[in-house]
């Protein structure tokens, strides 16, 4: 998919990647809900129909 070109498009794409946009858009939950950063530890959980997981 062509996103466009220029610094604005690069900035928007970077925010999407660092904000877990791909994971959140496909049904995963990310905890803590904060942008990715070097050295951080995160939990990525897949929500399955009928499966109840403890609250965060």
C-alpha positions as CSV (number, residue, x, y, z in Angstrom):
1,X,0.0,0.0,0.0
2,X,1.4,3.4,-0.9
3,X,1.3,5.7,2.1
4,X,2.5,8.8,0.4
5,X,5.8,10.6,0.8
6,X,7.4,13.3,2.8
7,X,8.2,14.0,6.4
8,X,4.6,14.1,7.5
9,X,3.9,10.6,6.2
10,X,7.1,9.3,7.8
11,X,6.2,10.8,11.1
12,X,2.6,9.4,11.0
13,X,3.9,5.9,10.1
14,X,6.5,6.1,12.9
15,X,3.8,7.0,15.5
16,X,1.7,4.1,14.3
17,X,4.5,1.6,14.6
18,X,5.8,2.9,18.0
19,X,2.2,3.1,19.3
20,X,1.6,-0.6,18.7
21,X,-0.9,0.2,15.9
22,X,-0.4,-3.0,14.0
23,X,-0.9,-5.2,17.1
24,X,-3.9,-3.3,18.4
25,X,-5.5,-3.3,15.0
26,X,-5.4,-7.1,14.8
27,X,-6.9,-8.0,18.2
28,X,-3.9,-7.9,20.5
29,X,-3.8,-6.0,23.7
30,X,-0.5,-4.3,24.8
31,X,0.3,-3.6,28.4
32,X,1.4,-1.1,29.5
33,X,-0.5,1.0,27.0
34,X,2.4,3.3,26.2
35,X,4.5,3.8,23.1
36,X,7.4,1.4,22.5
37,X,10.8,2.5,23.7
38,X,14.2,0.8,23.9
39,X,14.6,-1.5,26.9
40,X,11.0,-1.5,27.8
41,X,9.2,-4.8,28.7
42,X,5.6,-5.3,27.4
43,X,3.0,-7.9,27.6
44,X,1.2,-8.7,24.3
45,X,-2.0,-10.7,24.8
46,X,-4.3,-12.1,22.1
47,X,-8.0,-11.8,22.8
48,X,-9.8,-15.1,21.8
49,X,-13.6,-15.3,21.6
50,X,-15.0,-16.9,24.8
51,X,-11.7,-16.6,26.7
52,X,-11.8,-14.5,29.8
53,X,-8.5,-13.1,31.0
54,X,-7.9,-11.3,34.3
55,X,-8.2,-7.5,34.1
56,X,-5.0,-5.6,33.8
